[in-house]
Amino acid sequence: MSLIHALVARGSTILAEHQAGKRNFSQATEKILSKIPPNDSKLTYVWEEYLFHYIKEGGLTYLVMADDSAGRRMPFAFLADLQRKFLGAPSSSGSSELPAHGLQGSFGPTIAALMNTYNTAPPEDALAQAQNQLNQVKDIMVQNVEQILSRGERIELLVDKTDVMAGQATAFRRGARTVRRQMWWRNSKITALCFLVGLVFLWILVAQFCGAGLNQCSSKSKPADLAP
């Protein structure tokens, strides 16, 4: 089996997909899909014995996962055919407003039938046309997924380090705000305590001359009674 998993997506939202093999590669395709740049392009990602080919055009991504033995001509012929069928389908006109897998019921069987055709007897004219396109287009690059992933990580268990760093930055900002609030409250408490201690100290100082109830100072301030 050459073609294993194919999908049509708008951005990172998968509109329809089909998996021919028994092994689930959904996580792998979603991770590859998240790394596709927003500009129109054609690219092949390599991972172990599998190749992830895609065509990105007009905000839509057509992606197929294939065996390494399939090369690139046949998968790109499949993608070109998949693109033509999707753009020719009536449901494609409103795809920008559809949720994830919104076209699974209507276009999923089309992907399945097309994969079966290319896995059994791919059209010769489509292969020839794909070969001409591959010879002419110079922006089809091959990148090794191992350069994207850290050594020893498996793509099924990949954690996007950009998301992790963004989450850490957000957590750091929240922690900084919490620390600032705690420091403000502590400084406020210290200021209030110093003010209270100052009042107590002032009271003690005045009490030494006027008494604890400050009555001596008040009595001295009154005028003396005139003698008769």
N, C-alpha and C positions, 0 to 999 in steps of 0.2 A: 504494500500500500504506500503510494508516494505522497499523496495529499492527506493530511491528518486532521487539520482543524482550520476552518475558514470562517470569516466574519465580515460584516459591514458595520462600521461605526461612524458616528458623528462626534468628533472630539474624543472624549473618553467613554462616551455612552454607546454601548453595543446595541445596535438595532436588531440584528438577526445573526445567527451563527449556526454552524453545524460541525459536529465532531464525528469523524468516521471510526476512530480507534476506540478501544476499551479504556485506555489510560486517560485520565482527566488532566488536560493541559490548560484549564481555564485560568488558573492563577498565572501561569507562564505567559499566556497571550495577553492578559490584562496588564501585566507588568511591562511587556514590550509595547503595548498600546499606549501606556502612560509616558513612555520615553520618546514617542514619535514627535518630531518638531511640528509646529503649527503651519509652516509653509508647505507649498506643494512640493512633493519629492517622491523618489522611488529609492528603496533601500532594502538591503538584506542583512539581517542579524543572524549571527552564527552562534549556536549553543549545542555543544557536544556533537551528536550526529544529526541534529535538526537545524533547519534553516527557516527563519521567519521572514517572508517576503511581504512587502506591502507597496501599495500605490496610494499616495495622499493627494487628493485633488478636490478643490472646491469645498473644503471643510469635511469631506467624507474620506474615510480610510477603508481600503479593501485589503485585508490581510489574510495570508494563508500560511500555515505551518506545514512543512514538508520534510521528507527524508533528505539527507545529504545527497543520496544517490540520484535524486530527481533533478539535480542541477538547478539552473535558474530559468532556462527557456520555457519549460513546460509550466512551472508555477506562475510565471509572469503572463503566459498566454491565458492561463485560467483566470488570473486577476483581471486582465483586460476584458475577457468575456463576462466575468462577474460584474464588472463596472458597467458594461453595455446593458446587461440584463437589468441591473438595478435602476439605472437612469431611465430605462424604457418602461419600467413598471409604474402603473398609475399611483401606487402608494408612496413612491419616492418623493413626490412633490411636497408632501406635508411632513417629511421626516424630521424637519428642524424642531417640531413641536412634540415629537413622540417621546415617551419615556423609554427607559432601558428595556430592550427586547420587545419594543412596541410593534415590530414587523416580523417577529418570530413566526407567528402563525401563517402570515401571507407570503413571506419571502424565504423563510427557513427551508421549506421543501425545494425551492429553486436552487439554493446553495447545495443541498444534499444531492439533487439530481445532477448538477453540474460537476460536483466533486466525483460522483460515480462515473460520469462520462470520461473525465480526464484521468481517472485512475485505471480505467479499463481500455479505452481506445481514444486518446486525445486527437482532435481534428488536425490534420496535417497543415491545412492552410493557416489555422490559428498559431501553430508552432512556428511556421515560416514567418508569419507577421511578427510574432514575439521576438524571434531571432533578429530580424531587421531593426526592431526598436532597441534591442539590447546593444546592437552594434552602433547605433546612432546616438543614443542617450549616454552622456558621459557622467551624469550625476548619480548613477546607480553605484553605490559604494557598498563594501562589505565591512562590517564592523563585528568584532568578536565580542560577544556578550561578556566573556571573561574579563575584558577590560573595564566593563561597567560594574560588574560585581566584584566584591572582595574575594580573595582566594579562599576556597573552602566553602563558600556559600552556595546553596542550591537555589535555583531560580524559584522553585515552589515556595521556599521559605524566606524569600528576599524581603527585607524591610527597607523601604525607601529612606535612605539616609538624609535626603533633603527634607522629607516630612519630619523625621526625627529631630533634625537640627532646628527646624522651625518650631516644633513642639517644645524643645528645650529652651529656645529663645523666649517663647511665650511664657513658659514656666518661670524663667529667670526674671522676666519683667513683672510677673505677678508676685514672685517672691520679693523683688526689690520694693514694690509698692507696699507689701505687707510689712517689711522691715522698716520702711519710712514711717508708716503709721505707728508701729510699735515704738520707734524712737521718739516720734512726736509726743505720744502719750507719756512716755517715760520722762521726757524733758518737761512736759507740762506738770507732771506730778512732782518732779524735783523743784520746779519753780514755785509751785504752790506750797510745798513743804518749807522751802527757804523763806517764803513770805510769812508763813505761820510761825516759824522759829524766830524770825525778826520781830514779829508782833509780841511773842512771848518774852523775848529778850528786852524789848522796849518796856513792856509792862513791869518786868522785874526791876529794871533800872529806875523807872518812875516810882515804883512801890517802895524803894529804899528811902525816898525822901517824903513821899506822901502817904505811906501806909498801904496796906494791901487793898483797902477799899477806896483809896485815893481821897479819903475824907479830910485828911489833915490839910492838904493843899486847898481844898475847897473852903475850909473854915478860915484859913489864912487870907483868902482872897476877899472875904466879907468885911465891910467896914466896922470898926469898933463902936460899941454902943456909947453915946454921949452921956457923960455924968450929969445928974440932975443939979 
